[in-house]
Amino acid sequence: MSGTKTPSVLILGARSDIARPLARIYAEDGYRVILAARHADQLKADADDLRVRFGQSADLQEFDVRESARHSIFLDQLGELPDTIISLVGLMTSQEDAQTNFPAAELMMQTNYLGLVSILGEAANRMEKRGSGTIIGISSVAGDRGRATNYIYGSAKAGFTAFLSGLRNRLYRKNVRVITIKPGFVRTKMTEGLDLPSKLTASPDELARVIRRAHKNNKLVVYYRPAWQLIMFIICTLPERLFVRTKF
């Protein structure tokens, strides 16, 4: 429609495996796409593809979630604040390394939690002032309960889930939506080499469609695949004296 403003979406962590199909979905739906990541120049071919394939503006922005001192400057440099911000930022190193090597644990905390509180918190303040916007955060079922196999990564995701929940509660009446996506296993570079159960494992393309559908349908919290909601309910309701005997 003539005169209608083109909606915009900022994808943080745009070098993730989920970003490419997600960017295409939003471009196809008429969004101007901003791809933000470290070494963003490596995404030039993706941006060119979006312009040619869908006729939409596609921009690249250098972004490091760990450089919290620059997050306000980063948002200023975008000019107009995007309508939607989606965080695909995530890092999982080995539990064994993280529990004996604090810098590895700190890196996961900074990437999966602290840096996201900084950038999304600043974006939320600006959306609240504007009176509109959507923030979508990709957390994880790993944050629902601390398990021996990934409790350091899981604790960061637990913090991020709680942050998104509080942000949603704070902004619900301010016309700013906050959506939490909780995947289980996703077949990406981060899980490469792991023996994952196919019925509980999503592909990047599949998860990208889930994110867009959650946005369109005004969902608040989405588990994917859906079976994970029941699985995590069972895990979370186990009494601690039984849970400590399990090997999750």
Helices and strands as residue ranges (DSSP letters): E 8-12, H 19-28, E 32-37, G 40-43, H 44-54, E 58-62, G 68-70, H 71-77, E 84-87, H 95-100, H 102-109, I 110-114, H 115-130, E 133-138, G 141-143, H 151-171, G 172-174, E 176-183, E 185-186, G 189-191, G 198-200, E 201-202, H 204-216, E 221-224, H 227-237, H 240-243
